[in-house]
Amino acid sequence: MEMRAIRQRVVAAATLFVSSLAAAQTDVVIPGVQIEGWGKVAEVHGRFARPSGAAAKVPAVLILHGSAGVDGRGAFYAGALQEAGIATLEITMFQRGGRPRTGHATNMPHAAASLKWLAAQPGVDAERLGVMGFSWGGVMSVLLSSELVQERLGKDVPRPAAFAPFYPVCTIMARFLTRPQHAFYDAHTRMSVTPMLIHIGTRDNYELGERPCDALVAMWPEAARGRTTVRNVADATHAFDSQTGPRQFFEAGAQAGRGAMITVTPSPKDAAEARQSIVTFFVSHLKP
């Protein structure tokens, strides 16, 4: 009976640990650096890490989370980038359930402050900065490549050398970029020639059609189109690289405003391939 009780306590403890870990992955307050704010944002919190043993200045990638806040995806890519000789900074823009309702402009100060902070670090090369983001952060990653947005942020905010948006709700972007009342109206007509790699699943419920990001990129100037690669991940859903379990939720703005249930089905195989392609992309353009 005593051994059985011990086993039961061990199982209970393990179950509690796994449950706590899963909860932490979906709502994480990132400890670490405190970054002086920019614009209306007083302060930005993030986790910064340089490659182990790095002596000289290294490139760095800013990681922007999705609508659910920091949830494990950033760390999934950050570790691989660090192993490849690239520093990473993942910031918290809002907590789970706290996504702004007035547009991505509300979080641009977070990105601006973080890029300035990275450029000021003695161990980081300010000329070799990249940006990647997921969904909400993916939209921001696309917009940060626009010269119109860069001009609004000002000359003191570094201009990244490479961008890697993940499933940046291309159908929604194509819609709001052409609306005069939107904060980023016409940003697509000023896309820079900075290299960009987009990952999007062909079963992403946010979108209309199987290759929505191809249609978005087709709206850009020819020079920008030539520097952009869209990787359409066959049969993958939105957030196919999620580090938590499958889920569904309703999104009113999905499918060009029609609204839709969004399905997230994690695909470890596709996630691993995406991670490798991200490392290859940033190594190629940031040259650690």
Secondary structure, 3 states (H helix, E strand, C coil): CHHHHHHHHHHHHHHHHHHHHHHHHHCCCCCCEEEEEECCEEEEEEEEECCCCCCCCEEEEEEECECCECCCHHHHHHHHHHHCCCEEEEEECCCCCCCCCCCHHHHHHHHHHHHHHHHHCCCEEEEEEEEEEECHHHHHHHHCCEHHHHHHHCCCCCCCCEEEEECCCHHHHHHHCCCCCCCCCCHHHHECCCCEEEEEECCCCCCCCCCHHHHHHCCCCHHHHCCEEEEEECCCCCCCCCCCCCEEEEECCHHHHCCEEEEECCCHHHHHHHHHHHHHHHHHHHCC
